[in-house]
Amino acid sequence: MEFLIASAYAQDAAPQGGLMGFLPLIIIFAVFYFMLIRPQMKRAKEHRKMVSELAKGDEVVTNGGLLGKITEVGDSFVTLELADNLQVKLQRNAVANVMPKGTVKSA
């Protein structure tokens, strides 16, 4: 039966240093950190700063795409005026961007 199935003999394993075995994992983690984790943390920090600086009269766009002017600012909610006599209350975190003054009138 030896002629149908080749025998598998153990080969000598090349000794690797402890750090050299982890080097690919360290490189992959560094790539993920600098390309995915760090930019996401930076965007989250900028968004938290923008949300904390919201003030009455700011013109904003929400995550849902609504454009309006802030009429009232609370601890966790803002009141947004979308049109004449149409006001919506939404969470501060739902604000996506602060737009330049005059954007609501031109839209």
C-alpha positions as a Python dict, from the first residue, in 0.01 Angstrom:
ca = {
    (1, 'M'): (0, 0, 0),
    (2, 'E'): (305, 224, 34),
    (3, 'F'): (308, 293, -340),
    (4, 'L'): (-46, 453, -339),
    (5, 'I'): (-9, 684, -41),
    (6, 'A'): (307, 878, 19),
    (7, 'S'): (436, 868, 371),
    (8, 'A'): (436, 1196, 558),
    (9, 'Y'): (754, 1253, 750),
    (10, 'A'): (797, 1529, 1001),
    (11, 'Q'): (1029, 1804, 895),
    (12, 'D'): (1240, 2017, 1118),
    (13, 'A'): (1060, 2341, 1197),
    (14, 'A'): (1267, 2654, 1157),
    (15, 'P'): (1294, 2820, 1497),
    (16, 'Q'): (1128, 3165, 1506),
    (17, 'G'): (1191, 3431, 1761),
    (18, 'G'): (902, 3531, 1989),
    (19, 'L'): (873, 3883, 1849),
    (20, 'M'): (900, 3773, 1487),
    (21, 'G'): (592, 3554, 1528),
    (22, 'F'): (387, 3853, 1650),
    (23, 'L'): (522, 4103, 1399),
    (24, 'P'): (248, 4047, 1136),
    (25, 'L'): (-22, 4090, 1403),
    (26, 'I'): (141, 4410, 1526),
    (27, 'I'): (158, 4549, 1171),
    (28, 'I'): (-208, 4462, 1102),
    (29, 'F'): (-316, 4629, 1428),
    (30, 'A'): (-115, 4942, 1343),
    (31, 'V'): (-275, 4963, 998),
    (32, 'F'): (-626, 4923, 1145),
    (33, 'Y'): (-554, 5187, 1410),
    (34, 'F'): (-424, 5453, 1172),
    (35, 'M'): (-673, 5387, 891),
    (36, 'L'): (-995, 5305, 1080),
    (37, 'I'): (-995, 5366, 1454),
    (38, 'R'): (-810, 5699, 1477),
    (39, 'P'): (-1008, 5885, 1205),
    (40, 'Q'): (-1338, 5762, 1354),
    (41, 'M'): (-1239, 5886, 1700),
    (42, 'K'): (-1142, 6223, 1551),
    (43, 'R'): (-1479, 6260, 1374),
    (44, 'A'): (-1667, 6165, 1693),
    (45, 'K'): (-1471, 6423, 1893),
    (46, 'E'): (-1548, 6697, 1638),
    (47, 'H'): (-1920, 6603, 1640),
    (48, 'R'): (-1935, 6615, 2024),
    (49, 'K'): (-1773, 6960, 2017),
    (50, 'M'): (-2015, 7085, 1749),
    (51, 'V'): (-2318, 6953, 1942),
    (52, 'S'): (-2201, 7113, 2267),
    (53, 'E'): (-2163, 7453, 2095),
    (54, 'L'): (-2516, 7464, 1945),
    (55, 'A'): (-2689, 7795, 2013),
    (56, 'K'): (-3018, 7966, 1940),
    (57, 'G'): (-3023, 8103, 1585),
    (58, 'D'): (-2788, 7841, 1437),
    (59, 'E'): (-2900, 7693, 1107),
    (60, 'V'): (-2849, 7318, 1104),
    (61, 'V'): (-2907, 7001, 905),
    (62, 'T'): (-3026, 6693, 1092),
    (63, 'N'): (-2927, 6331, 1030),
    (64, 'G'): (-3262, 6287, 856),
    (65, 'G'): (-3184, 6569, 612),
    (66, 'L'): (-3411, 6838, 761),
    (67, 'L'): (-3285, 7196, 734),
    (68, 'G'): (-3396, 7443, 997),
    (69, 'K'): (-3313, 7712, 1247),
    (70, 'I'): (-3268, 7643, 1619),
    (71, 'T'): (-3520, 7837, 1829),
    (72, 'E'): (-3460, 7679, 2169),
    (73, 'V'): (-3168, 7485, 2319),
    (74, 'G'): (-3208, 7248, 2613),
    (75, 'D'): (-2978, 7003, 2790),
    (76, 'S'): (-3049, 6710, 2559),
    (77, 'F'): (-3305, 6849, 2310),
    (78, 'V'): (-3324, 7140, 2067),
    (79, 'T'): (-3630, 7293, 1904),
    (80, 'L'): (-3588, 7335, 1532),
    (81, 'E'): (-3805, 7567, 1321),
    (82, 'L'): (-3849, 7409, 979),
    (83, 'A'): (-4104, 7656, 838),
    (84, 'D'): (-4336, 7930, 969),
    (85, 'N'): (-4531, 7791, 1266),
    (86, 'L'): (-4371, 7447, 1228),
    (87, 'Q'): (-4135, 7351, 1506),
    (88, 'V'): (-3983, 7011, 1577),
    (89, 'K'): (-3811, 6899, 1896),
    (90, 'L'): (-3519, 6661, 1846),
    (91, 'Q'): (-3217, 6530, 2029),
    (92, 'R'): (-2897, 6731, 2011),
    (93, 'N'): (-2706, 6431, 1877),
    (94, 'A'): (-2938, 6420, 1574),
    (95, 'V'): (-2781, 6740, 1440),
    (96, 'A'): (-2540, 6649, 1161),
    (97, 'N'): (-2397, 6987, 1050),
    (98, 'V'): (-2415, 7355, 1129),
    (99, 'M'): (-2475, 7550, 812),
    (100, 'P'): (-2368, 7909, 731),
    (101, 'K'): (-2612, 8189, 820),
    (102, 'G'): (-2870, 8254, 549),
    (103, 'T'): (-2887, 7898, 424),
    (104, 'V'): (-3251, 7850, 532),
    (105, 'K'): (-3369, 8158, 341),
    (106, 'S'): (-3188, 8058, 22),
    (107, 'A'): (-3315, 7699, 26),
}
